[in-house]
């Protein structure tokens, strides 16, 4: 039996992608530069990369779940992709909203400290 026989469906491949990206996200988190009084270029780049990987992971996870449900429930139609896209949009939008809110709070805090 071929060792890659399990990776013959999109759901299986996406599951492996999510697993690898999760490992990369952990490595990125460990490599976080220390906070300085003023944000350094390295810290800003790290924050952007960490946030993008997080959004990518959530999106890939939702897509993987959708295709896993198709394996479990073959009668699931592609019309459900719309629901999946809506969920991804809501989760991504909520993440962006919360990120901007945290940035505004951080800037307000920085302005009161100075």
N, C-alpha and C positions, 0 to 999 in steps of 0.2 A: 504494500500500500504506500502510495506517495505521501510524503510528509506534509505537502501543501494541499492535500485533498480537502481539508476543512475550509480552506479559503477560496471556495468556488462561488460564493454568493456575495453580493454587494454588502449585505449586513455583516458578514464575517470580516470582510476587508475593512469596513468602516470601524468595526470594533477594535481591530488591531491598530488602526490609525489613531483612534481615541486613546488607546492604551499608550502608544508611543508619545503622542502629544502631551498626555498627562505627565509622563516621565520628564519630558522637556520642560514643562511648566514648573515642576518641582526643582529641577536644576536651575532654572531662571530665578526662582524664589530664593534658593540658597545663595546664588551669586549676586544678591541685591547689594548695591553700593550703599554705604552709610549715608544718612541724612546729614547735610551740612546746614549752616545758617542760611545760605542761599542754595537753591537747587543747582546741582552741577549738571553738565551735559550728560554725563554717564547715568545719573539718577533719572533724569527726564527720559532718556532713551530706554532705560530699564522699565520705567513705569508704563510707557507706551507699549513696549514689547509684551510685558506681563499682562496688560489689559487686553491687547489684541489676541494673545494666545487664549486668554480666558473666554473671550467672546467666541473665538473659533472652536474651543472645546465644547462650550454649551451648544452651539449650533450643530457641530458634528455629532454630539451625543443625542440630540433630538432627532436628527436624521437617522441615526443608527436605530433608535427606538422605533421610528416609523417603519423602517424596513424589517425590523424584527417582528413587529406586529403583523406585517404582511406574511411572514413565514408562519407565524402562529395561526393567523386567520386568513386563509387564502382568498376568502370572499371580500376582503377589504379592497375597496376600489382605489384607483388613483385620484378620485375626487377628494379623498382624505388628505391628499397632499396640501390642499388649500388650508385645512385645519392646522397642519404641521407648520406651514409657512406663517400662518397667523400667530401661532404659539412662539415660533422663533422671533417674529417681529416684536411681539409684546415683551418677551424676555430681553431681547437686545435693546429695545427702547427703554425699558425699565432700568437696565444696566447703565445706559448712557445718561438717563435722567439722574440716577443716584450718583454717578461719577461727577457730573457737573455740579450737583448740589454739594458734594464733598469738596470739590475744588473751590467753590465760592466760600464755603465755611473755612477752608484752609487759608484762603487769601484774606478773609476777614480777621482770622486769628493772627496772621502775620502782620497785618496792618495795626492791630491793637497792641502787639508786642513791641513794635518799633517806636 
